[in-house]
Amino acid sequence: MKPKKEFDCVEMKAEIQERLLREVAELGEEEAQRRRTERLARDPILGNFLRAKLAKGSSEHTPAA
């Protein structure tokens, strides 16, 4: 018999997905997306990643001179 895991990533993914679907149903897609972006921006780790990715992405779409 396997020992009980303290962390189950499949269960965590299902819980997060359920929460996000509920948020979209309650707020609508645009407001839910805006709130997710705000949460990411405030996150100490993911916020830096998001800003770097957005900065890099905006420079990739700039036409070459």
C-alpha positions in Angstrom: 0.0 0.0 0.0 1.3 3.4 -1.0 1.7 6.1 1.7 -0.7 9.0 1.5 0.8 11.9 -0.3 0.9 15.3 1.4 0.7 17.1 -1.9 -1.4 16.0 -4.9 -0.7 18.2 -8.0 -3.7 16.7 -9.9 -6.1 17.6 -7.0 -4.5 21.1 -6.7 -5.0 21.7 -10.5 -8.6 20.6 -10.3 -9.3 22.9 -7.4 -7.6 25.9 -9.0 -9.5 25.3 -12.3 -12.8 25.0 -10.5 -12.1 28.3 -8.7 -11.2 30.1 -12.0 -14.3 28.8 -13.7 -16.5 30.0 -10.8 -14.8 33.4 -11.0 -15.5 33.7 -14.7 -19.2 32.6 -14.2 -19.6 35.3 -11.4 -17.7 38.2 -13.0 -17.6 37.6 -16.7 -14.5 36.8 -18.8 -13.1 40.3 -19.0 -13.4 41.2 -15.3 -12.0 37.8 -14.3 -9.0 38.2 -16.6 -8.4 41.7 -15.2 -8.4 40.4 -11.7 -6.1 37.5 -12.5 -3.7 40.0 -14.1 -3.8 42.2 -11.0 -3.1 39.2 -8.7 -0.2 38.1 -10.9 1.3 41.6 -11.0 1.2 41.8 -7.1 2.8 38.4 -6.7 6.5 38.8 -5.5 7.8 36.1 -7.9 5.3 35.9 -10.8 4.9 39.7 -10.9 8.6 40.1 -11.9 8.2 37.3 -14.5 5.1 38.9 -16.0 6.7 42.3 -16.3 9.8 40.9 -17.9 7.7 38.8 -20.3 5.4 41.8 -21.2 8.5 44.0 -21.8 10.1 41.4 -24.0 6.8 40.8 -25.9 6.3 44.5 -26.6 9.8 44.8 -28.1 9.2 41.8 -30.3 6.2 43.4 -31.9 8.0 46.7 -32.6 8.8 47.0 -36.4 12.5 47.1 -37.2 13.8 50.5 -38.4 
